[in-house]
Every structure is written in C-alpha cells, then in structure tokens.
Amino acid sequence: MTKEEVINILYEKYIRPTENKKNCYIGVEIEMPIVNLEHKAVDFDTVHKLTDVFLKEFHFTPTGIDEQGHIYSALNKENGDVFSYDCSYNNMEFSFGRESELHTIYGRFRRYYDFVQEYFRPYHYTLTGMGINPNRMVNNNVPIENGRYKMLFHHLSSFSKYDCLPMYFHHYPQFGMFSSASQVQLDVTKEKLPEVISTFNQLEPVKALLFSNSVLLGENEELLCSRDMLWENSTHGINPHNIGMYDCELNSTDDILNYISTTAIYCAERDGKYLNFPPVNILEYFDLESITGEYLENDEIHSMTFQPKKEDIAYLRTFKFEDLTFRGTIEFRSCCCQPISDVMTVSAFHLGLLDKTKELKNLMEKDRSLYNNGYNAVELRKQLVNRHKPAYIDIDGLYDLAKSVLDLCKRGLKERGFGEEIYIEPLYERVKSRMNPAEAMLERLKNGTHIDDIIKDYGR
C-alpha cells in the first residue's frame, strides 16, 4: 500500500468526521480510584454487587462481560452514558453521552456518584478524586479478565524485550490499574483542527501547573503528575509520537495526517482474538506481507501470523495529550482525576478556551515568565510536573500567566451563556494559593494530616 493510500485511509478516519460540523458537543470521561479505607485490597465481589444494583437503579444495559461473567461496562441507551471499569475493577469510570452544556452532565455525575458512595459506605469503601490510587501497593492490580485488557497488560509487561532501545522503561506495567484521569472530548471543525491542536499543545505546561494530581506516595513525591511518565516510559512510548505532546508545528490538516502516519500500531483482531505485536509504524505495517502477533487462550499465550488489511486502521491507538479521534473530536487527555468538588474543572477549562485559541496563542507568545527562556513546550511540561520549579522561572509571572489564561477561559464560558463559568472558580483558588491538588496533598501530609482524611476530603 502506498503512502498516499494510507494517508487517504487516515483522512477518512480522522479528518472526514470533522467536515460540516455545526454544533459543539461535549463528551466527558471521569475515572476514579476505588479505595478500601481499611487499607486492604478492594474485594472485587463487592464491586460486582455494586455494579448489579447500579445498573438496575439507572437502567443501564450490559455491553461488556468478562470471562468470569462479571459486567465491566454498561450503557444507558436513553442518554448515551457508559458505566465501566477501566483496566481493572479498582478503577471506576463514568463516560457521559454528548451534551451541549455542562450542567446536565454534572447533574448526572452527582446522581451516579452519590449512589455509589452510599452503597460503598457500609463496606468502608469510597471513591475519591486522586490520579493515583493511594492503596496501589495493597490492591490486587490485575487486569479485567477479557482478551483486550489481559493482552494490553501483556504488551505493557513486555518492556524487558526492548533492552536494545535507547529509552528508560519504568517498572509499572500495571499502571492503568491504579491511575485515573479526567478527559473531555470537544467537537472541532476541520478548519480549526491545526490551530486548536497547536495552541492547546503550547498550553500544556500551564495545565501541569493547575491540574497535577498523581503522586506516587512513598516513592516519588517530587513528581506531581506521574501520569506523564507512566505513559511515556512504557511500551506505549516506544514510538514517542504515540504519546504525550507534539514537538513540531502543525499548520494544516496535511501536517496532522503526516504526523499520524508516523505513529505505530501494536494490536489488531482476527477470528475474535485480540492480538498484540511489537509496535510498527503504520506505513510500514501496511507494507508487510504478514505479521506475527500473540493472543491469550486458556490463560496461555499463543502466536498467530496474519496479513495486515486496511480495516486494521481501527486499531491504531494513540494517546496524545490532544488526540484527534474517529468521532470528529479532539480528546484532551493530559489531566489527572481531580478532587470531586472540582470534578468539572477540566471540562470547563477546555470548553471555555476552545473558541479563544487566537487570543490564547497571542497571550503565550507575549509571555516572558515561562516561554522565551530557551525551552520549548515539551520541555516546559516536563519541568512543571515536578514539585520544585527551575530557578529561571519568574514564579509571580507564571501565576499571572495562569490567571490570564483563566480570565480568558471565563470570558469564553460567559459568552456561551449557560453559567458554566462557576466550574472554573476552584482554579482561581489554586492560582491564589499557588498549589495544585498534588501540592496541597503533600503539604497537608507534611503538616501531619492523615492520608485517610485527604482521601475523604478529595472524595467530597
């Protein structure tokens, strides 16, 4: 298959859905760790019982059942909401059907969340708003028992096979079972794609300052947003173009398509079997006569050789911070799960700035506290996910920049006319205190607050 043919396939998957869009819909995904307050592993039987009563209460229909007969995902056909577990039964996710404003989504979130909390209370369990499960060291960090999740874990556990690569691998292949995110998908038109992706890419260092909330407690408390490292230094990051930020300019849809053509594919399906194989560039993949992948059957790994076909493009999965999807949306996926009282901050932040990209770009181009100091956006993000900031950064100017971004966001939300600006008020408090949730947690621990109190506070 020629490069032009592959580019055409990529166009149909990623760009075509953005044509002729008229309305801006919002899709919100919120992952949250399940925590046993007795500091023991989560009992999955309790989780399965919760699932059964939740589905009956809110009229969800099962859509995913594991090999033991347990439900791991379900759909509400009336509103499009999905109740699921992400990677493992230690991590709950609410994904909301698309809406045109945030209040409706928040209302449904509160109903679901309050029901789960009430059910969990007698078991001394809770959901909480942390990006890393504080009980990760005692939980059973095992994947959901289906082909996809078990083979994904197998893929992430294969890092030792790549010792010839010039990259560092962490030793947490199970990170998806204890890390939680807050993600939002927004409709974007074809004409605005390059501007939105490029501008929000430049904004990532400021987002690190505001939203970091994933600390590996007891191990690496300097890293406020370990989420970045967990993805980038895993087998997902063997091809760095599959993860993280963009380190080049994207000025047109052609640039975007050319960038996507540099990413790697590592999975496909044949005969109902989920196959993993070493990541291979998508252009090279379609040039192969055959490829050998591995699949799981009866808890044993088997090999299968198969021929690539154009339909495999459905299995090209990237994890960019600004990720173009097959739905004609951009998924913003760099933010950790937030404290529950601030649960809508991530969605509101991106939504308010979506139509302010020109002003946002000008704001950052004029900045001298963060930018124009010899570092690019990728390097700046890596610096600002750490607790201690580099000496060259003007801290006063940095927080002034963050406040200016919030003011611009607030204007954007007010112009929408739904009163959604209330959801970013907690971010102004973070600027005022100069602490994101990770820093606030570490400061409280330093001052003697027990982790259980923080878990409960972040879950309110």
Stockholm file with secondary structure:
# STOCKHOLM 1.0

chainA/1-460         MTKEEVINILYEKYIRPTENKKNCYIGVEIEMPIVNLEHKAVDFDTVHKLTDVFLKEFHFTPTGIDEQGHIYSALNKENGDVFSYDCSYNNMEFSFGRESELHTIYGRFRRYYDFVQEYFRPYHYTLTGMGINPNRMVNNNVPIENGRYKMLFHHLSSFSKYDCLPMYFHHYPQFGMFSSASQVQLDVTKEKLPEVISTFNQLEPVKALLFSNSVLLGENEELLCSRDMLWENSTHGINPHNIGMYDCELNSTDDILNYISTTAIYCAERDGKYLNFPPVNILEYFDLESITGEYLENDEIHSMTFQPKKEDIAYLRTFKFEDLTFRGTIEFRSCCCQPISDVMTVSAFHLGLLDKTKELKNLMEKDRSLYNNGYNAVELRKQLVNRHKPAYIDIDGLYDLAKSVLDLCKRGLKERGFGEEIYIEPLYERVKSRMNPAEAMLERLKNGTHIDDIIKDYGR
#=GR chainA/1-460 SS CCHHHHHHHHIIIIIGGGTTCCSCCEEEEEEEEEEETTSSCCCHHHHHHHHHHHHHHHTCEEEEECTTSCEEEEECTTTCCEEEESSSTTEEEEECCCBSSHHHHHHHHHHHHHHHHHHHGGGTEEECCCSBCTTTTTSCCCCCSSHHHHHHHHHHGGGGGGTTSSSCCCSCTTGGGTBCBEEEEEECCGGGHHHHHHHHHHHHHHHHHHHCCBCBTTTBTTBSBHHHHHHHTSGGGSSGGGEECCCSCCCSHHHHHHHHTTSEEEEEEETTEEEEEEEEEHHHHTTCSCEEEEEEETTEEEEEEECCCGGGGGGCCCEESEEECTTSEEEECCCBCCCGGGTTHHHHHHHHHHTTHHHHHHHHHHCCSSSSSSCCHHHHHHHHTBSSCCTTSCHHHHHHHHHHHHHHHHHHHHHHTSCGGGGGHHHHHHHHHTCCHHHHHHHHHHTTCCHHHHHHHHTC
#=GC SS_cons         CCHHHHHHHHIIIIIGGGTTCCSCCEEEEEEEEEEETTSSCCCHHHHHHHHHHHHHHHTCEEEEECTTSCEEEEECTTTCCEEEESSSTTEEEEECCCBSSHHHHHHHHHHHHHHHHHHHGGGTEEECCCSBCTTTTTSCCCCCSSHHHHHHHHHHGGGGGGTTSSSCCCSCTTGGGTBCBEEEEEECCGGGHHHHHHHHHHHHHHHHHHHCCBCBTTTBTTBSBHHHHHHHTSGGGSSGGGEECCCSCCCSHHHHHHHHTTSEEEEEEETTEEEEEEEEEHHHHTTCSCEEEEEEETTEEEEEEECCCGGGGGGCCCEESEEECTTSEEEECCCBCCCGGGTTHHHHHHHHHHTTHHHHHHHHHHCCSSSSSSCCHHHHHHHHTBSSCCTTSCHHHHHHHHHHHHHHHHHHHHHHTSCGGGGGHHHHHHHHHTCCHHHHHHHHHHTTCCHHHHHHHHTC
//
